[in-house]
Amino acid sequence: MKENLGSQESLMCIRSTIFWRERKLVRNHEIQRIFEIADDSLQGVLGYHYYVMAINACANAIEISEYLPSISGQEAIPHTFTWIRFYRKKDLINTFRPPFFEYYQSRISLTAMISVFEDALEKFMIQLKSAGHHLLVDGKKSKR
């Protein structure tokens, strides 16, 4: 009996393969372009994340302090040409010691990744709708 089921499943798989071959699906180049842009963006976000984590692992607090902004010898961060914010370099450096830095950096990377996914999903929906594929959301046609 089990042999029959195996051969029936094989037959169904062969029929399915033949059906898809006969149908000759055409690749949608716009969907492919959207996917490739999202893929490249995600690779960039992850690469940046690992690069920054590696830099942080190799960083020396004294050297970091030398590269943090100062204005006229005062510890200040320039937001614009006329707006500055005073801070303590030592406090800033201590704030980003492990494990906080990894949590903070992961959150920034995750936010960027979500933005990439949302943008790609939005573009997929627009492209699919323009191709005549009306999307269903909770069993109803999407308004987008």
Secondary structure, 3 states (H helix, E strand, C coil): CHHHHHHHHHHHHHHHHHHHHHHCCCCCHHHHHHHHHHHHHHHHHHHHHHHHHHHHHHCCHHHHHHHCCCECCECEEECCCCCEEECCHHHHHHHCCCCHHHHHHHHHHHHHHHHHHHHHHHHHHHHHHHCCCCCEECCEECCC
